């Protein structure tokens, strides 16, 4: 055997011995791996400028990818719909892309696709927005199209009729869909017919049938004004190069008409827990919604509420999901949320449970809603805070993600360092904070319970629980007359 071959064998033998020695060391399974500290979130600076017409512009430079995200954010949404005209803001936003400037809907779509861009309009309770995502080399070509959509919509009658029929069809389908029925019924129960939050954002069949192009234009004119808007730009741009482009497309925009003046009425807390039943014969599941009017986004209790809700129903390992899904197998998933808006949005705990386990599921819901009022174990608190903190930076991965966070900061008037301090404020939440705010906001004896299901099967068991007075609602009470 040559010296070379012998040397190779000896080397392999040494490696084999080392491998055996390492494999003999049993892994440490005495405790699970521990998460590391939340990563630091280093956000680029916001450059705040203005166009000649006074329109504020926020620019954030991100040069990793050659794209730009430009959002025109208008501080009026569906909550600004006038009484009796619910749905007009949502429909007006949907119509922005259906014809603008000299282009039809198809011509707008073709022009945007040719540039490799995405252009869309949307509305929420608190804002309306036109959003453009485009390769930065095509920004100068795309901005005039965006400006047409945002500033010069034509509201063509044929496209309005198409949108109208789509919405009426959606409402008709919703009357046969238990999750949709429960969602709309829950809002109606909490807020009533006279409150904007008590009716679906798209409106009702009664209102949708009456809207004309003039109605949409009237809402648009009152909402879309430079003094009621901000232009956000995030991506591979610089202020020096972008501002002249923005000035060319948006600098001549002038407002006309007074802004929306609608104010949301106050809501009263229910004096006692009440159960509302909606019959859906033959339903394989019962849709359960439990909750009350919660808090606005401006609440000083935001961070304790985030941790509280994570423990109760805001994650897969939350108490509600582990109980109803993992332990009992009543549902595919159970959870809870605080829907925070400019006004006080709803707190809700919800699940779709199998029909023959409806009363058992309700019982487990209230076990957890009462248990959350008690002191929180230290390990559970730590897990919840880490869940919120460790996943927070993922909300800033893409240009569109950052633009949405900036929209949130604008609409809800958050301080400039809000996101930089988010993890710090989350980690500062104590067990006493969670217990105090659970007792303040959950209140199991003052909750509305909405259940959509097959009443002949589920009603006897629900009555046996003695949760409170029971009221039966019809589909027409939830949706209004059929379209």
Protein Blocks (a to p, Z undefined) as FASTA:
>chain_A
ZZklmmmmmmmmmmmmmmmmmmmpccdfkbccddddddddddddddddddfkopacdddd
dfkbccdddddddfbdfklpcghiaojlmmmmmmmmnoghjbcfklmmmmmmmnopacdd
dddfkbccddddddfklmmmmmmmmmmmmmmcgkiaklmmmmmmmmmmmmmmmmmmmklm
mmmmmmmmmnojmbmklpcfkbpfklmmmpcfklmmmmmmmmmcfklcccddedjddfkl
mmmmmmmmmmmpccedjddfbdcddddddfbdcddddddehiabdcdddddddddfklck
lmmmmmmmmmmmmcfklmklmmmmmmnopafbdcddddddfbdcdddddddddfklmmmm
mmmmmmmmmmmmpccdfklmmmmmmmmmmmmmmmmmbmklmmmmmmmmmmnopafklmmm
mmmmmmmpcfklmmmmmmmmnommlcccdddddfklmmmmmmmnonaccddddfklmnop
aZZ
